[in-house]
């Protein structure tokens, strides 16, 4: 991956204030999921506002695709086509009388035709699960819906980079999980995602690059494991270690598990424990995971399949899958952490069907395949077959054909 955004010795001070940023330097690869992590006042929001030229450094350079940002109106218009910013408070971003007008504002200012604008609005609202909300006033939306509407307005510009300031603030746990799942879906389509947060649990599990900040400086830039397995580094940023990592550290200190790669999830922690306590693999039957592409499988086919397989747990990931489940009154056992929960159920002999949009289907297979390869547990995973009564449990993780992924 090539560098998409670079921050070169960035300094910034608000009027009559001490520096908010002091010598910040790091780079972001195309397609990455990046979390700026630090306490309040660390400089995260100020740095995010540098990404698309809302603020200009007092010293240093911001580079996009290798070119320094220029701050004249014409140049900034081009930058903001590529880098979309979603603010912490959605009310500051939603200003039009209706959702349609709000989402259409960016394309209209780009000079698109009416047909192009309608297409952009429809596509963006569908991506965030707000189809049918076109005539709704923003003040009638819930907090989570406002956040999605703000994202839709940014998506309509078709940016390469999406930047979020505290994306889960003001959302309940379920709403926060749904939003982060949406960001995963957008990233799976190739969008680079940058968020700021002080939630170490979220950052550790979600990001593939952590920028740890405090008092306007970068303490460390690296993988989540690099950052959060260093107690001194975490303490120096006035944060704490993620709970799953803290439990793992205590288990290692008591010699209850062998020290290997640090777990990022409950599934990985369970796998570590199983290395010491599980029965031999031959003594237990593993369940099956079936993957359903909701973009290419009809709702009637899905509901009929689920009715024919009453013993299967059901999970949905992505807005379209969850909306389908709600419309068809499909009872969901998993609504977040869906892939890991399917694997956990398989480890105790239960079968699951995972409803997912097309963009996330390859990700599901890769995630299960990676777990099977690393753990040695041969969990069968395959696409939903609506032509036969069987759920295709005979397909092993290495036997899935490429054309099955597009079903």
Secondary structure as GFF3:
##gff-version 3
##sequence-region A 1 407
A	DSSP	beta_strand	3	13	.	.	.	ID=ss1
A	DSSP	beta_strand	19	29	.	.	.	ID=ss2
A	DSSP	beta_strand	33	37	.	.	.	ID=ss3
A	DSSP	alpha_helix	44	50	.	.	.	ID=ss4
A	DSSP	beta_strand	59	64	.	.	.	ID=ss5
A	DSSP	beta_strand	67	68	.	.	.	ID=ss6
A	DSSP	alpha_helix	73	82	.	.	.	ID=ss7
A	DSSP	beta_strand	83	86	.	.	.	ID=ss8
A	DSSP	three_ten_helix	90	92	.	.	.	ID=ss9
A	DSSP	alpha_helix	99	109	.	.	.	ID=ss10
A	DSSP	alpha_helix	114	127	.	.	.	ID=ss11
A	DSSP	three_ten_helix	138	140	.	.	.	ID=ss12
A	DSSP	alpha_helix	143	155	.	.	.	ID=ss13
A	DSSP	beta_strand	161	165	.	.	.	ID=ss14
A	DSSP	alpha_helix	173	188	.	.	.	ID=ss15
A	DSSP	beta_strand	192	197	.	.	.	ID=ss16
A	DSSP	alpha_helix	200	206	.	.	.	ID=ss17
A	DSSP	beta_strand	209	214	.	.	.	ID=ss18
A	DSSP	beta_strand	217	222	.	.	.	ID=ss19
A	DSSP	alpha_helix	224	228	.	.	.	ID=ss20
A	DSSP	alpha_helix	231	236	.	.	.	ID=ss21
A	DSSP	alpha_helix	243	253	.	.	.	ID=ss22
A	DSSP	alpha_helix	266	277	.	.	.	ID=ss23
A	DSSP	three_ten_helix	281	283	.	.	.	ID=ss24
A	DSSP	beta_strand	288	293	.	.	.	ID=ss25
A	DSSP	alpha_helix	299	308	.	.	.	ID=ss26
A	DSSP	beta_strand	313	317	.	.	.	ID=ss27
A	DSSP	alpha_helix	319	327	.	.	.	ID=ss28
A	DSSP	alpha_helix	338	347	.	.	.	ID=ss29
A	DSSP	beta_strand	352	356	.	.	.	ID=ss30
A	DSSP	alpha_helix	358	375	.	.	.	ID=ss31
A	DSSP	beta_strand	380	383	.	.	.	ID=ss32
A	DSSP	three_ten_helix	402	406	.	.	.	ID=ss33
###
